[in-house]
Amino acid sequence: MPAITADTLTLPRVAAAGPTDTERPVRSITTGPRGFEGEGFPVVRAFAGVSSAALDPFIHMDQMGEVEYQPGEPRGTDWHPHRGFETVTYIIDGRFAHQDSHGGGGLIADGATQWMTAGAGILHIETPPAELVESGGLFHGIQLWVNLPKADKFATPRYQAIEGNDVALLSSDDGGALIRIIAGELDGHRGPGVTHTPITMAHATIQPGARLNMPWNRDYNALVYVLAGRGSVGPVSHPIQQGQLVVLGPGDRITVDAAPSQDSRIPAMEVLILGGQPIREPVFHYGPFVMNTKAEVVQALEDFQAGKFGSVPPDGLMPHRPAS
């Protein structure tokens, strides 16, 4: 897991708990089922079985891989529409190419993020570049859907390319964990992602036997997803492992402990930590559209079919098919 690494001893450290701070308790732990997305790439459905109220403002999240592709195996998605939310693609290992109908796009590689505001409507494609399809290789990432409030459902589409070295880096108070802030604010430090909905998104690497205890906005919900490794979470140390999502209750701080020993191929515990200001509006989600009502989804389908989401550029990116 290369993502972005740094010497934690030289980084700013998160503040220690104050005398009145409270730990966020564990409300639920769920294990995401495995499935396939797009043209057939393997995913873990991280939010499966969790109530929309507990996830708000998040809608959907897939862990893509971790998978070691053989030559000719890498797959992505073909051109498809979105409306009413933001898609966030964070690539931890490997490369993904992106292009959309509003001029956004580029190569997302080790530790980079593409943040696309679908807003009023957009077409896009995410696919492994030709050289990765031909060679095969390691691929691992996250796709997250962030809801937009009703007032922003028809915002002008926007694309943000966040390179891995753009993220804000912090260390736990003991130096045993590296925190990468992709978007939002954590302990006075802000990540580069610009969001319509107030959220914080961070990726932490916790060394074996180390503890991450960090402040968290009391007004936000709090989710911890285990990307790799195993450990425990919360004030009474509930055990957790790869593929599990933790929903935390109210409080001021989040605690995650890495087990003293990890699998031989996984040197540390890796977790994604998410939270945001709940929108608390009705959600009607159908396929690639996230709206407030069924009528709005029907309108989105009609607008897409009428070509109102833009068009695939004449020289548009297409999935690479290896020669047989």
N, C-alpha and C positions, 0 to 999 in steps of 0.2 A: 504493500500500500504506500506508494510514494507520496501522493498528494503533495503537500508542502511540509518540509521538515525544518527544524531550527533547534539551536541550542537553548533549551528552556532556562538554563541558568543565567542567560543574558537578557531575557524578556521581562516585561512588566508582569507582576504577579497579581492575581485576583486578591481582593481584600478578604481578610479573615472574618469569621462571623462575629457580629456584635452581640452584646449581652441580651438584647431583646429580639434577635433574629430567631425565626422558627424554621424547622426543616419541613420540606414538602413531603407528606406521606404518600405511600403507594396506594392508588385506587384500583388499578387493574394491571395485569400482565397478560398479554395475548401473544400467540405464536402465529406469524403470518404464513398462510399456505403458499405453496409454490405453483407457478403457472407459466404461461407464455404470452408475450405481447408482440404487437407489430407483425413482422414477418416470421416470428418464431423465436425471439430471444428469451432466455429464461429469466423469470423475475420472482421475487418474494412480495406478495401483496401485504405490505406492512400494516395497513389500517384495517384489514379484514376483521369483522366482528366487534369493532369499536363504534360506539354511538357517535353520530354526527355532532351532538352537543359537546362531547368530550374533545373532539378534534377541532372544532371551530376556532380559527378561520381556515383550517386546512381541509381539503376535500379528499385527496387521494395521494398515496405514495407507493412507488415500486422501488425495491432494491434490485437493480439490474446486474445479474451475475452475483457473486464473483465467478467467472468462468474462464477457463483456458481453452480458447478456440483453436481448432485445427485449421489448416489452410482451406479456404472456401466456405467456412462455417459462419463467420460473423454476419449478423443480421441487424437491421434496424427497423424504421418505419418508412413507408412511402408517404407522399403528400396527403395531408388530411387537414380538416378545419378545426378551429376552436373559437369559442366566444364566452365571455363573461368571467374570466379568471386569468391567473398567471401560471405559466409553466416554468419550472426551475429544473434544469438538468445539471447535475454536479457529477463530473467524471473524476473518479479517484485513481483508476488505472486504465490505460488505453486511450483511444481517440474516437470521437464522434464528430461527424460533419453536420452542420445545421444550415438551412436556408429558409427564408420565409417570403411571403408575397408582398411585404412592405420594405424590402431591401435589407433586412437583417440577416446575419449569418457569419459563419466562420468555422474554424476547427476548435473543438473543445477537447483539451488534452489534460493529462495528469494534474489534477488539482484545480482545474478551471471550471467555471459555471457559466451557463447561458440562462439569462433571466428574460423571459419573453412575456410581455403583457398582451394577451390576446384581445382583451377589451371588446370593441365593437365587432371584431371578426378578422380572422387571419388564416392563411394556409401556411403550413410548414412541413418540413421533412427533417428527420434525424436519422442518419445512416452512417455506418462505418466507412471510412475512406477506402478507396480501391486498394491501396497498398496493404491495409490491415486485412481486408477480405482475402487477398492473395497469400499473405504470409501467416495469417492466424496470430494468436497471441492473447495475452491477459486482458480481460475487460471487466470493469466494475464501476458502477455508478448509482446514482439516485435520480429518480424523477419525482418531483413534488408538485402538486397543484395547490395554489393558494387562492382562496376565494376573493372576489371583489365585492364590496358593498353595492347595493342597488344604484347608488349615485355614480359609481364608477364602472358599471357593467358595459357602458358604451364609450369608454375612454378610447382615445386614439391609440392604436397598437404601438408597442415600443419594444426595442431589443437592447439588452445590456450584455456585453461581453466582459466577464469578470475573470481576469487571469489569476492563476494560482498565487502569484506573488503580490497580488493586490489585497489579499485578505489581511485583516488585523490579527496579530498573533499575541497570545497571552500564555502565561504559565500558571499552573496551580500554585498554591502558597508554599508547597514543599518541593516544587520543581519536577514532580513526577508525572505531570500531564501537560501536553501541549494542546492549546485551544485555538482553533482557527475560526474567526468570526466572519461569516460570509455576508450576512445582512443583519441589520438592526444593531442594537446597543447592548453591551455587557460590561458592567462595572465601569462605566465611563468611557469605554472604548467602542468605536463604531466600525462596522464592516462596510464594504463598498456598495453592496446591493441597495438600490433605491426601490422602495416598495410603496404601493398604494395603501395596503393594509399594514398597520404597525405590527411587525413581527421581529423575532430574533431567530437566526439559524446559525448553528455552530457545529463544527466537527472536532471531537476531542480524541486524542490518542493518550491512553493511560497505561503507564508501564506496569508490569507485573508487581502486585503488592502495593501499588500506589493508590492514593485517594484523591478524587476530584471533588472539592466542595466549593461551590461557587454561588454568588448572589443571582437572583432571578427576579424580574419585575413582578410585583405582587398582582398587578392588573392583568397579567398574561396567564394563559394556561401553560402547561409544561408537559412535554413528551420527550421520552428518551428511547431511541431505537438502537439496538446493538447490531452494528455492521459486521463485527468480527470479535471473536474471543468470548470470554465469560467473566463474570464477577457478581456484584450485588449492588442494590440500589436502595436509597431511602434510609430513614433513621433506624429501622430494625433489620436492615441488610437482607432484603428479599433477593434470592439468587436469580440471575438472568444470564442469557446466552444469545449467541448469534440468531437473528431472525425474530427476536422478541421486541415488542413495543410496550413501554411502561407509560401509563397515564398517572400523573402525580396530582395530588390535591393542593389546596392553597398553602402558601407559606412564602418565606423570603429566600430560601436556599435549596439547591439541588446537590445531593451527594451520590456519587458513583464510585465504587471500589473495584479495582481489577483484581482478579484472583492471583495469588502468588505464582501459580504456574499456568501457562497457556499452552495450546497445542504447538508442536514443534515448528510448524510452518507459519504460525501467527505469533510474532514477537510481542505484541501488546494488544490490549483491548481497545476497540474502536467504537465510538458511539456518536450518533447524530442527536443533537439536542435542539428541540424546536419549541417555540411558544409564540403566542400572539394575542392581540386584543380581540376577543370574540365579537363577531359581527351581529349575531343574534337576529338574523333575518331568515325568512323561509328560503329553502334551497330546493330547487327542482333540477336534478342532475340526470342527463340522458346522453350517454356516449360522450362526445367531445364538447358538449355544451353544459355550462353550469349557470342556471338562471334562477329567478325567484318563483316562476310559475310555469305550468305546463304550456300555457298559451305563448309565453316568451320562447320556450324551446321549439314549439311548432314554427314560430316566426323565424327563429334562427335556421331551422332546416330549409324553410322556403327561401330565405335570403342567400343561404349557401348555394342552393340549386339555381338561383337566379344570377349567380356570379358576383354577389356583392361583397365577398370576402377577399376579392382580388383574384389574380390568376397566377398559374405557374409560369415563371419567366421563360422566354424562348430557349435560353441556355441553362435552364434550371437543373439543379443537382438531381441525380437519379440513383437509385440503389445499384451498386456494382454487381454484376453477375459474372462470376469467374467462368472462363472458357471450360467447357466439358472435356 
